[in-house]
Amino acid sequence: MAKTKKTPRPKAETPKGFRDYFGSEVESRKAMLDKIAAVYHRYGFDALESSAVETVEALGSFLPDVDRPNAGVFAWQEDAEAEKPGDWLALRYDLTAPLARVFAQHRNDLPTPYRRYAMGPVWRNEKPGPGRFRQFYQCDADTVGTASVAADAEICMMLADALEAVGIERGDYVIRVNNRKVLNGVLEVAGIAEDDERTRGIVLRAIDKLDRLGPDGVRALLGEGRKDESGDFTEGAGLAGNTAATIMRFVEAGFADGNPINILSSLVGDNQTGKEGIAELRGIKELCEDRIVIDPSVVRGLGYYTGPVFEAELTFEITDEKGRPRQFGSVAGGGRYDDLVKRFTGQAVPAVGVSIGVDRLLAALDAKGRLDTAAQGPVVVTVMDRDRMSDYQAMANELRAAGIRAEVYLGNPKNFGNQLKYADKRASPVAIIQGSDEAERGVVQIKDLILGAEIAETASVEEWKEQKQQFEANRDDLVAEVRKLLDK
């Protein structure tokens, strides 16, 4: 008789490109998002939670990038084996495409302009790498239904306020602004046809790499191409000398002395598209004053931007994994995308928005020491007598009613040392102890675990004896005594 083949046990491992988030990480993220949401709310924006799943058709050929339409998403077909298969569905790639669908679907019920913010996970079916995951959080704010540059300026100012609200000081960030219309005007002046998508795509990506490759690297990509340190060759746009020189003057306008808007204006000349972009940049600069800088190197990679584009860059230095100093870089970006809703309605609907990279901003706050990653655990009420569980639960309930996080130890209480080890693992600040003797006398023992850890690490035996890391208190004073320790 053949042996029954055992079903192999599943591996307890996270899928490639994904990760798990634990207590303090989740709490730190929530605390940061709450501060950002408060800023958005003050500006009059409403919260929106859209579906995590969209039809692939709704996501559109704009996503995830111009080179691979509809690639990079987690997609599946409903009832794929049925005689009449259903729709192709996908996890949302970002929070902008779902907003376009929501506004088109509910536009008769929504105010115009519609101002919304959204926070949540997005998914990208791309090759993972160090610090690059297939699921991550985004935090967006958008205004749909107005072409006024005041909306673009408001988004930039709100982004600045959000960064400062979470602890990024004004001197540690800069919001860089450009305009796709100016870039398109320069490309037209340089003789690159509007329908030459290949050349325009290479030029756009080359400019986008200025901060990493420098002017020489961009110039090489505008020409025949560039070989990197590893020997890999990237094909260039193959532009003639005069054409490449015009684009480089555009790129380097941000480094020139004086007003970069004036330099850009001279480059676009009488080109109507470029002149419109210049006027919009002047309007945003006037409204935002010193809270933004004009930077032609900001182009943004996605193909759906139609006007102003912007990025928030953190300017302070950190050290990389090899100990080398480098600037932290971009943590947010966005711009105007006036054609995205049009895909659903057939009518142009102006829109502008920004997206904050939540994980990157958290990492920045951690690098600046502005993030409390060691979240305090609950007060642990230990169990000395199994038959007095109701008394211990009553203590925990009193602490909770006073707004103090507390729990009763629910493991095997036989070994009291294990209860204290558990409290240490939970990062508990205080342990409550009451045996039958204390119960008869109407008292409790309160153990200061934070002080105990400090003493164990630094104090001598004599100092250890002098410190009161545990004391007795009246049972009725439990909440007040614990509150004193926590406040201290």
PENORDA-V520224 format. One record per run of one state. SS is the DSSP state (alpha for helix, beta for strand, coil for the rest). FROM is the first residue (numbers start at 1). TO is the last residue. If there is no record, write none. Layout:
ss->(SS;SS)
from->(FROM;FROM)
to->(TO;TO)
This chain:
ss->(coil;alpha;coil;beta;coil;beta;alpha;coil;beta;coil;beta;coil;alpha;coil;beta;coil;beta;coil;beta;coil;beta;coil;alpha;coil;alpha;beta;alpha;coil;alpha;coil;alpha;coil;beta;coil;beta;coil;alpha;coil;alpha;coil;alpha;coil;beta;coil;beta;coil;beta;coil;alpha;coil;beta;alpha;coil;beta;coil;alpha;coil;beta;coil;alpha;coil;beta;coil;alpha;coil;beta;alpha;coil;alpha;coil;beta;alpha;coil)
from->(1;23;43;46;48;53;56;60;75;78;88;92;96;107;114;124;129;130;132;133;135;145;149;166;170;173;180;190;197;209;210;223;225;228;233;236;241;256;260;269;272;292;293;295;308;320;325;337;342;346;351;358;368;379;382;386;402;406;409;416;426;430;434;436;442;443;449;459;461;467;470;475;488)
to->(22;42;45;47;52;55;59;74;77;87;91;95;106;113;123;128;129;131;132;134;144;148;165;169;172;179;189;196;208;209;222;224;227;232;235;240;255;259;268;271;291;292;294;307;319;324;336;341;345;350;357;367;378;381;385;401;405;408;415;425;429;433;435;441;442;448;458;460;466;469;474;487;488)
